[in-house]
Amino acid sequence: MAVLSVSVVSADREVWSGEANMVVATTVEGEIGILPGHEPLLAILGSGEVRITLAGGEKIVADASEGFLSVENNTVQVVASQAELV
């Protein structure tokens, strides 16, 4: 089964990176869910949570704002001016 390679970074550091089955993020247009095989995408982040679901069902939650989310070839990058795990 395909997985996503995910990285969440803030302006000054990497907050989290690893493999996941799903990412849900808050954009300026609402929430978006990303699964393996998603079409390429570039979205502007809104202030809110980025929820990452790992293969075992464990969830990682980061609070992120002012940045963007990109998806290409099962790689998800969340780049925010401010981000931290909650």
Secondary structure in CASP SS format (residue, H / E / C, confidence):
PFRMAT SS
TARGET T0000
AUTHOR 0000-0000-0000
METHOD secondary structure of the structure
MODEL  1
M C 1.00
A C 1.00
V C 1.00
L E 1.00
S E 1.00
V E 1.00
S E 1.00
V E 1.00
V E 1.00
S C 1.00
A C 1.00
D C 1.00
R C 1.00
E E 1.00
V E 1.00
W E 1.00
S E 1.00
G E 1.00
E E 1.00
A E 1.00
N C 1.00
M E 1.00
V E 1.00
V E 1.00
A E 1.00
T E 1.00
T E 1.00
V C 1.00
E C 1.00
G E 1.00
E E 1.00
I E 1.00
G E 1.00
I E 1.00
L C 1.00
P C 1.00
G C 1.00
H C 1.00
E C 1.00
P C 1.00
L E 1.00
L E 1.00
A E 1.00
I E 1.00
L E 1.00
G E 1.00
S E 1.00
G E 1.00
E E 1.00
V E 1.00
R E 1.00
I E 1.00
T E 1.00
L C 1.00
A C 1.00
G C 1.00
G C 1.00
E C 1.00
K E 1.00
I E 1.00
V E 1.00
A E 1.00
D E 1.00
A E 1.00
S E 1.00
E E 1.00
G E 1.00
F E 1.00
L E 1.00
S E 1.00
V E 1.00
E E 1.00
N C 1.00
N C 1.00
T E 1.00
V E 1.00
Q E 1.00
V E 1.00
V E 1.00
A E 1.00
S E 1.00
Q E 1.00
A E 1.00
E E 1.00
L E 1.00
V C 1.00
END
